[in-house]
Amino acid sequence: MLKEEQEKFLRPSEEFSPIPFWFWNDQLSEDELDRQMLEFKKKGVDGFVIHPRLGLPESIGYLTEEYFHYVRHAVKRASEWNMKVVLYDEAMYPSGSCHGKVVLENPDFASRGLFMREEKEEHPGETLVASAAHGGNMYYYYEAFSGGTIRGIHYGEDDGEAHAPASADLMNPEAVACFIRLTHDAYYQQLKEYFGTTIIGIFTDEPNILGRCAKGGMIPWTKGFLDEYKKQGGTEEDLYWLFAEKDNTQGDAARETYEGAVYERMSRAYYQQIADWCKAHAIAMTGHPEKSTDIGYLKYFDIPCQDIVWRFVAPEAGKGVCGEHSTMGKCSSDSARHRGKRRNGNECFGCCGAVDDPYRFTKDDMKWYLNWLFVRGVNMIYPHAFYYSLRDKRKEERPPEVGMHCGFWDEYRQVTDYIKRMCCLLTDSVNQAKVAILCRRDQLSWEMAKPLFEHQIEFNYLEEELLPACGMEDGCLTIEKQKYSLVITDGLISAQSKDILKEFEKEGGSVLFWEKDMKGKKVEALVTLDYHFSPSSEDLRCTCIGKGDAQFMVVANEGERHLDVTLHLKKGAITQIWDAWEGTMEVLQEPVREMRLQLKRRESRILVILQI
């Protein structure tokens, strides 16, 4: 098994290639498509997402014969040149509207919202949904079109512009069925012979219920939704709290009920329909929901993803471990490992240029982001983005360009080989974390995770929804191939979940109820780790994975300073040191249980550990 991994490491497979978003943002030609695809191949980029983007001329209308002429050409060439294609389901984003064609077909399919008014004053296009008293006053709740749009692909169709395409009602299953018929079915009719071979998936991108630039003061809603809200336990009186600014226990409970109803409706109307279509057409549903913490929706994806964007995750200001976006790497990887899915991905680097220059994105920057993802278990990379053209103002649309126009394109092969090596290593492995942090469908605690990261205590987010499916074995909570001896929770869980955790404790497991500002030392006292580092460093990250009779520890320096630490193993011994960036392997003369690690800024290493 180890010899096989060595061979894969030295000669990484095309299967693990980065699959960049390829912005089709100018007049297309077959020759230029060929030229760029061959450039990709030379640099080891063996796949791409066809992404129609702002700047595409109006003569190439979305899903027209002219458009499909170029799509068919690119897919045919990809088939000939052993490249993989992921289709993109919108023009441009967020997904679900087919460039406004859903609403053009049926204006009643436009996105909707609910708003509150203190007077009973119904205007054209509004429908009174409910009325209820609060604090001695009456409040009236109206449903109306949200006025939301998406970003289009032709000039004049961007946010706030006159021709921005209308967003569709994603909570309406009929509107979503229309979207699938107009988009997915059209792609299949044109390209069916490539589905399941060259075409491996369709990417759906951050569906937004209200749409962009929606009217203020609205919350997501759709026709007949009041009944579903009530079935979840909501009341007309509780609607007030959905618009109130002040947080309190009653308001939090009302919002939780409402958000649960939205989750159930979106799951059924949008995600399940697309998942069913992809399964029926032998390709993967891939992409990501709107929020970085939306782990619940990821169960519908064959390749669950998230996206690093706008430098919400970055080396500076502790952004690697602080804030809701710092959870996204684990969000996708933990969803995948607990639901038995082989790959999980990230649409990364979008708008992540330098703080003082959004166009500047270096190889050094890319390596930090890649290390951040890999050490969290992400094993599929969707770079955002390779621009077909930088002509005129096209370069200004969501920079930086991270492909063939970037400053390190001549050195890109090192990047792609690094991605392939790491994605291959992480795929089909078993994560060795012994700690689970309970999470909810859209709430992943970064506060709980931060001290664990900083003390090199590996953990996985476990959805509370999955607790009933877990087994218990040798004092561990088991699910898929994972085994947890410690579960951390904030205690805000259902009675059923509390009963399961009590049983887990009876079987020998440990449960830790989280307290604010809790330190990693308290966790260390409850879980037996097979290793520790001295001194501990808040910038050191590690993940341990098993493959066959070998274990691999990936260590990375996530900080800005040189790290000098010593690793102490309680089990097994280090026999080899691999450097995936340089493509080198060092075999130690003798196995060791203690090793000094010196990691420069942005450096990572793979330690091969055998049970000697």
Secondary structure, DSSP 8 states (H G I E B T S, - for coil): -HHHHHHHHHS--GGG----EEEE-S---HHHHHHHHHHHHHTT--EEEEEE-TT--TTS-TTSHHHHHHHHHHHHHHHHTT-EEEEE-SSSBSSSSTTTHHHHH-GGGB-EEEEEESS----TT-EEEEEEEETTEEEEEEEEE---B-B-SSTT-STTSTT--B-B-TT-HHHHHHHHHHTHHHHHHHHGGGBTTTEEEEEEE---SS-BT--TT-EEE-TTHHHHHHHTT--TGGGGGGT-SS--HHHHHHHHHHHHHHHHHHIIIIIHHHHHHHHHTT-EEEEE-SSTT-TGGGGG-SEEEEEEETTSS-SGGGTTTSSGGGGHHHHHHHHHHHTT-S--EEEEEET-SBTTBTT---HHHHHHHHHHHHTTT--EEEEEEEES--TGGGGGSS----STTSTTGGGHHHHHHHHHHHHHHHTT-EE---EEEEEBTTB--HHHHHHHHHTT--EEEEEGGGGGG-EEETTEEEETTEEESEEEE-S---HHHHHHHHHHHHTT-EEEE--TT--HHHHHTTS--SEEEES--TTEEEEEEEETTEEEEEEEE-SSS-EEEEEEESSSEEEEEEETTTTEEEEEEEEESEEEEEE-TT-EEEEEEE--
